[in-house]
Amino acid sequence: MLSLVHFKTEWNGASQIVSMIYEDLAISYKGMANFFTVDMETENMLAKEYGVSEVPAILFFRNGKVIDHAKGLIPKNTLIMKIENALSSARN
C-alpha cells in the first residue's frame, strides 16, 4: 500500500498550510493510502535518514522505498496528482 509521510514543524507557516491540505487528503484517500506525520523537531534523525532538510516535505513510500516526494508549499491539486499517479502505477 502507498504511504505518505509529512515532515513538518509546528512553527513553520507553510507546514501549517500544507497540514490542512494533508489532513483533508488523508480523509479522501482513507483505505487507499496510509498517511503519517513526523515532527522534525522531535524526529530529526528520521528526517536526516531520508534527506529531508526543508519543511514541509512529503515523501511517498511503497514497500519501504521512497517513490516520490513533494517539498515546500505544495498546492492541493499537485498532491492529488502525485497520489493518483502513485496509486495508478501500483495497479499496473
ROVEXVEX-440757 format. One record per atom (N, C-alpha, C): residue in one letter; x, y, z. Coordinates in steps of 0.001 Angstrom, whole numbers, padded with zeros to 6 digits, always signed. Each point is the difference from the previous one (the first is absolute). Layout:
% ROVEXVEX-440757
AXYZ;...
This chain:
% ROVEXVEX-440757
M+000835-001186+000000;M-000835+001186+000000;M+000874+001242+000000;L-000498+001040-000605;L+000682+001283-000045;L-000039+000643+001384;S+001124+000569+000422;S+000067+000742+001258;S+000605+001365-000260;L-000574+001019+000613;L+000522+001351-000094;L+000456+000433+001382;V+001156+000649+000052;V+000533+000482+001266;V+000256+001494-000136;H-000697+000764+000824;H+000097+001462-000018;H+000983+000446+001088;F+001116+000579-000412;F+000980+000551+000921;F-000331+001475+000188;K-000170+000416+001260;K-000397+001379+000269;K+000571+000480+001321;T-000191+001289+000266;T+000280+000580+001312;T-001220+000827+000390;E-000192+000165+001296;E-001151+000767+000487;E+000134+001493-000304;W+001230+000500-000036;W+000217+001436-000141;W+000040+000481-001443;N+000016-000908-000960;N+000133+000378-001407;N-001382+000250-000618;G-000209+001204-000515;G-001295+000369-000582;G-000402-000868-001169;A+000938-000289-000901;A-000307-000857-001156;A-000388-001405+000464;S+000641-000482+001060;S-000344-001316+000550;S-001445-000028+000471;Q-000442+001089+000612;Q-001369+000065+000501;Q-001007-000018-001144;I+000298+000712-001070;I-000890+000029-001172;I-000066-001385-000639;V+001152-000611-000215;V+000042-001325-000624;V-000658-001035+000919;S+000115+000173+001313;S-000625-000936+000937;S-001507-000070-000201;M-000630+001133-000237;M-001450+000013-000223;M-000358-000773-001274;I+000767+000217-001051;I-000221-000717-001263;I+000242-001485+000205;Y+001091-000338+000677;Y+000398-001386+000240;Y-001074-000753+000785;E-000529+000635+001044;E-001048-000634+000808;E-001261-000235-000826;D-000331+000935-000866;D-001160-000143-000880;D+000200-001171-000966;L+001195-000115-000562;L+000301-001096-000926;L+000018-001348+000718;A+000435-000009+001251;A+000009-001242+000786;A-001418-000553+000137;I-000967+000883+000130;I-001403-000421+000081;I-000468-000488-001368;S+000315+000757-001047;S-000431-000354-001364;S+000570-001330-000469;Y+001232-000307+000375;Y+000676-001210-000487;Y+000073-001104+001059;K-000839+000096+001016;K-000020-001031+001049;K-000278-001359-000631;G+000806-000986+000370;G-000151-001338-000556;G+000813-000229-001273;M+000457+001080-000622;M+000818-000108-001207;M+001470+000305+000275;A+000246+000806+001030;A+001364+000388+000360;A+000052+000265+001499;N+001171-000215+000574;N+000235+000305+001413;N+000656+001368+000091;F-000430+000790+000968;F+000528+001347+000188;F+000627+000107+001388;F+001255+000444+000039;F+000735+000163+001256;F+000581+001410+000061;T+000192+000497+001208;T+000587+001326+000201;T+001202-000129+000926;V+001075+000681-000353;V+001223-000006+000801;V+000347+001439+000355;D+000148+000265+001298;D+000441+001306+000468;D+001529+000005-000036;M+000559+000838-000841;M+001458+000024-000170;M+000732+000480+001254;E-000688+000685+000894;E+000623+000445+001241;E+000326-001194+000905;T-000872-001015+000000;T+000196-001142+000886;T+000587-001214-000715;E-000132-000049-001304;E+000477-001158-000774;E+001031+000419-001050;N+000963+000820+000421;N+000970+000511-000977;N+000904-001079-000588;M+000221-001092+000714;M+000829-001083-000550;M-000724-000679-001170;L-001303-000165+000115;L-000783-000582-001082;L+000037+000909-001224;A-000116+001286+000215;A+000083+000961-001100;A+001368-000090-000680;K+001064-000082+000787;K+001344-000118-000571;K+000159-001291-000786;E-000569-001084+000529;E+000099-001293-000668;E-000576+000045-001422;Y-001061+000788-000180;Y-000640+000094-001316;Y+000372+001265-000764;G+000970+000750+000505;G+000504+001166-000709;G-000946+001181-000019;V-000887+000073+000972;V-000938+001114+000068;V+000669+001145+000754;S+000200+001113-000709;S+000664+001142+000627;S-000886+001233+000022;E-001102-000020-000749;E-000908+001136+000010;E-001422-000490+000270;V-000776+000857+000637;V-001392-000333+000285;V-000905+001038-000643;P-001195-000398-000340;P-000514-001360+000083;P+000549-000875-001126;A+000017-001283+000259;A+000392-000978-001015;A-000882-001232+000177;I-000418-000575-001110;I-000797-001223+000037;I+000716-001043-000840;L+000286-001136+000624;L+000625-001109-000714;L-001050-001063-000258;F+000046-000570-001188;F-000915-001061-000410;F+000761-001317+000031;F-000509-000979+000727;F+000667-001290+000157;F-000857-001131-000551;R+000675-000974-000596;R-000625-001278-000330;R+001021-001076+000314;N-000406-000998+000761;N+000886-001107+000400;N+001281+000505+000658;G-000115+001047+000811;G+001136+000521+000740;G+000963+000869-000789;K-000320+000253-001269;K+000878+000814-000847;K-000693+001304-000384;V+000772+001088-000014;V-000540+001291-000427;V-000198-000044-001515;I-001238+000268-000430;I-000293-000014-001436;I-000270+001389-000565;D-000257+000971+000883;D-000256+001374-000443;D+000101+000904+001221;H+000031+001292-000251;H+000026+000957+001099;H-000583+001333-000463;A-000367+000817+000961;A-000467+001360-000262;A+000547+000870+001124;K+000537+001164-000358;K+000602+000876+001006;K-000556+001409-000122;G-000029+000684+001122;G-000446+001386+000013;G-001512+000122+000072;L-000483+001171-000352;L-001428+000295+000041;L-000645-000626-001234;I-000493-001214+000159;I-000482-000811-001114;I-001497+000224-000196;P-000423+000372-001221;P-001434+000158-000254;P-000728-001341+000128;K-001241+000053+000448;K-000794-001211+000198;K-000114-000811-001285;N-000237+000677-001133;N-000157-000749-001256;N+001289-000709-000412;T+001154+000540+000366;T+001274-000668-000283;T+000118-001269+000835;L-000369+000090+001266;L+000042-001190+000860;L-000976-001062-000488;I-001185+000411-000402;I-000985-000959-000528;I+000570-000708-001225;M+000616+000757-000890;M+000596-000584-001206;M+001090-001012+000367;K+000856+000351+000961;K+001072-000908+000415;K-000571-001270+000644;I-001039+000150+000826;I-000625-001163+000635;I-000640-000891-001060;E-000740+000597-000917;E-000658-000767-001065;E+001027-000735-000856;N+001103+000672-000342;N+001056-000641-000797;N+000601-001189+000747;A+000248+000174+001294;A+000575-001081+000803;A-000967-001172+000119;L-001278+000308+000176;L-001001-001059+000108;L-000165-000737-001323;S-000018+000735-001118;S-000189-000660-001292;S+001232-000805-000404;S+001194+000441+000405;S+001203-000776-000341;S+000029-001313+000787;A-000643-000032+001147;A-000053-001229+000796;A-000951-001013-000630;R-000990+000492-000723;R-000996-000887-000621;R+000544-000657-001282;N+001001+000631-000604;N+000523-000516-001283;N+000984-001114+000189;
